[in-house]
Amino acid sequence: MTEPLIELKGVSKSFGDNIILDHVDLTIYRGEALGIIGPSGTGKSTILRIIAGLTPVETGEIYVAGQQRQGLIEDAQDPIGIGMVFQQAALFDSLTVEENVGFLLYQHSKLPRRRIRDLVARSLEMVGLPGIGNRYPSELSGGMRKRVSFARAIMANPDNAKDNPQVLLYDEPTAGLDPIASTVIEDLVRQLQFADEGCGSYVMVTHQDSTIRRTTDRVVFLYRGKIQWQGKVSEIDTTDNPLVRQFFSASVTGPIQAIG
């Protein structure tokens, strides 16, 4: 393995009496494509929000590029940029695509507007959506909105390298998409990983079989607040772990309790 970019050590999180994460240890390495999988409601999105610095932990430590994080992202800047692609794209309906993609630079940088527009145009081109900066989210398909959220996540600030994402966090990016649109998004995830101006490390949370197999190299299986199994994506079909076997067979019989 290469050097760790992000480390979670003994991280726990509860909501009321519901224990979501129970002393979880997780390492994200530079240059890897990590998948976090498991049944619904097991804390996968919570882990992403903790990694992004958006949700506090109750116990445990978080290290980013070797430095321990204190508080949330709003309390102190991480030594590297972390971008997040939310499940529902999370675009501002009242803003144009250009304003959505360039939002952080417009709000928090001193770059001239023309320079930001150029950076936005380049980011949109990277996700295969050139020339749509003047449209509004309501004028886009679901797949296009997802790609716009990708463009926003990879936006770089040439004046501040710490703002530039070195890790991307994907929360169910293919949820609700048809198989063809899902394939477009899956291909885009890999293209951005290896693009010169892309982001070489990412964490993927997904339930979708094709997305797991096409976008991840290493997988951790989360259930009942703990990592129950981890291995290469190629080991999914050969493991004898009953949780993994039940999950991928979609069987209602096994250690995973069916909900609803």
LUMVO-130666 format. One record per residue (C-alpha): residue number from 0; x, y, z. Coordinates in pm, whole numbers, m for minus. Layout:
n_u_v_w
NUM_X_Y_Z
...
***
This chain:
n_u_v_w
0_0_0_0
1_99_360_m57
2_84_626_211
3_m240_677_405
4_m433_990_310
5_m711_960_568
6_m732_742_878
7_m1024_678_1111
8_m918_524_1441
9_m1179_393_1684
10_m1451_620_1545
11_m1797_591_1701
12_m2118_775_1622
13_m2472_742_1756
14_m2802_914_1689
15_m3001_888_2008
16_m2996_526_2118
17_m2908_407_1769
18_m2539_315_1738
19_m2438_389_1379
20_m2059_338_1399
21_m1894_134_1672
22_m1518_193_1707
23_m1450_179_1333
24_m1095_173_1198
25_m1058_270_832
26_m766_378_616
27_m786_543_275
28_m464_520_77
29_m333_757_m186
30_m435_652_m535
31_m694_392_m436
32_m1060_349_m524
33_m1230_233_m205
34_m1588_110_m188
35_m1797_114_129
36_m2090_m122_96
37_m2353_m283_316
38_m2728_m278_383
39_m2924_46_411
40_m2901_230_741
41_m2562_92_841
42_m2372_422_850
43_m2210_438_507
44_m2316_796_434
45_m2233_888_793
46_m1874_773_739
47_m1851_994_430
48_m1979_1296_619
49_m1730_1228_900
50_m1444_1201_649
51_m1558_1527_488
52_m1556_1701_827
53_m1930_1769_818
54_m2035_1541_1106
55_m1866_1521_1448
56_m1763_1194_1610
57_m1827_1094_1968
58_m1508_895_2018
59_m1205_823_1807
60_m951_1013_1602
61_m934_1129_1241
62_m605_1191_1062
63_m579_1372_728
64_m242_1350_555
65_m90_1256_890
66_m239_1548_1084
67_m507_1490_1346
68_m825_1681_1269
69_m963_1893_1550
70_m1335_1960_1524
71_m1513_1999_1191
72_m1395_2136_857
73_m1536_2478_951
74_m1311_2488_1257
75_m977_2437_1079
76_m871_2369_722
77_m747_2020_640
78_m397_1988_490
79_m553_1849_170
80_m877_1921_m11
81_m1166_1675_18
82_m1451_1698_m231
83_m1793_1538_m194
84_m2056_1437_m449
85_m2392_1414_m271
86_m2656_1153_m354
87_m2913_1406_m479
88_m2654_1632_m650
89_m2744_1913_m403
90_m2747_2189_m663
91_m2896_2532_m596
92_m3209_2553_m810
93_m3197_2934_m827
94_m2839_2941_m961
95_m2717_2859_m1309
96_m2491_2563_m1371
97_m2194_2799_m1391
98_m2283_2959_m1058
99_m2331_2618_m896
100_m2001_2477_m1019
101_m1805_2790_m932
102_m1991_2859_m608
103_m1701_2817_m364
104_m1463_3021_m578
105_m1718_3298_m622
106_m1780_3304_m247
107_m1437_3238_m99
108_m1166_3332_m348
109_m1027_3655_m484
110_m1013_3529_m840
111_m1166_3758_m1103
112_m1504_3643_m1235
113_m1369_3585_m1585
114_m1102_3352_m1445
115_m1363_3159_m1246
116_m1582_3126_m1554
117_m1286_2981_m1743
118_m1220_2731_m1463
119_m1589_2635_m1455
120_m1591_2583_m1831
121_m1288_2355_m1806
122_m1445_2156_m1523
123_m1770_2113_m1718
124_m1575_1998_m2019
125_m1400_1735_m1807
126_m1738_1583_m1715
127_m1863_1594_m2073
128_m2096_1892_m2041
129_m1942_2181_m2236
130_m2151_2487_m2308
131_m2429_2439_m2051
132_m2315_2698_m1796
133_m2615_2923_m1855
134_m2874_2652_m1790
135_m3053_2590_m1461
136_m3068_2254_m1278
137_m3437_2217_m1366
138_m3341_2210_m1733
139_m3111_1909_m1689
140_m3171_1535_m1675
141_m3088_1342_m1359
142_m2764_1213_m1510
143_m2660_1562_m1618
144_m2726_1700_m1269
145_m2503_1426_m1127
146_m2225_1524_m1367
147_m2262_1891_m1276
148_m2214_1792_m911
149_m1896_1611_m1018
150_m1775_1926_m1191
151_m1834_2124_m872
152_m1650_1866_m659
153_m1334_1876_m873
154_m1315_2255_m899
155_m963_2371_m818
156_m840_2705_m689
157_m511_2790_m861
158_m434_3042_m587
159_m467_2794_m299
160_m350_2437_m347
161_m505_2329_m14
162_m850_2393_m161
163_m790_2149_m445
164_m943_1805_m383
165_m707_1513_m347
166_m986_1283_m229
167_m1340_1262_m367
168_m1628_1114_m170
169_m1916_973_m374
170_m2247_910_m198
171_m2461_682_m418
172_m2381_868_m744
173_m2577_620_m959
174_m2886_599_m736
175_m3206_648_m934
176_m3037_631_m1273
177_m3118_387_m1552
178_m2848_132_m1646
179_m2714_338_m1937
180_m2693_661_m1735
181_m2529_462_m1455
182_m2263_335_m1695
183_m2191_693_m1805
184_m2141_798_m1443
185_m1929_491_m1362
186_m1703_558_m1661
187_m1674_924_m1557
188_m1564_828_m1204
189_m1276_625_m1346
190_m1187_891_m1604
191_m1161_1155_m1334
192_m939_928_m1126
193_m678_912_m1400
194_m723_1258_m1556
195_m430_1497_m1529
196_m649_1748_m1344
197_m867_1489_m1177
198_m853_1332_m834
199_m658_1009_m794
200_m819_885_m470
201_m1184_835_m390
202_m1434_661_m166
203_m1751_521_m322
204_m2067_445_m125
205_m2316_249_m334
206_m2563_m39_m332
207_m2548_m89_m707
208_m2368_m405_m815
209_m2230_m263_m1141
210_m2103_50_m966
211_m1924_m156_m701
212_m1757_m376_m959
213_m1670_m105_m1213
214_m1554_178_m988
215_m1384_17_m686
216_m1063_m179_m630
217_m1093_m247_m257
218_m1417_m294_m66
219_m1516_m278_300
220_m1848_m423_417
221_m2020_m230_695
222_m2291_m386_910
223_m2416_m316_1261
224_m2166_m37_1309
225_m1856_m240_1230
226_m1647_m334_928
227_m1733_m702_892
228_m1524_m784_585
229_m1277_m619_351
230_m1096_m731_42
231_m1033_m671_m326
232_m1340_m629_m544
233_m1228_m942_m730
234_m1272_m1141_m406
235_m1644_m1065_m375
236_m1745_m1379_m562
237_m1502_m1612_m384
238_m1534_m1504_m20
239_m1713_m1735_219
240_m1825_m1442_437
241_m2201_m1500_484
242_m2283_m1128_495
243_m2115_m1057_163
244_m2263_m1366_m1
245_m2615_m1275_112
246_m2577_m911_7
247_m2472_m992_m349
248_m2720_m1276_m391
249_m3006_m1051_m270
250_m3130_m1338_m56
251_m3373_m1265_228
252_m3227_m1564_414
253_m2906_m1510_607
254_m2745_m1305_884
255_m2859_m971_739
256_m3205_m889_869
257_m3443_m777_595
258_m3614_m444_664
259_m3970_m375_547
***
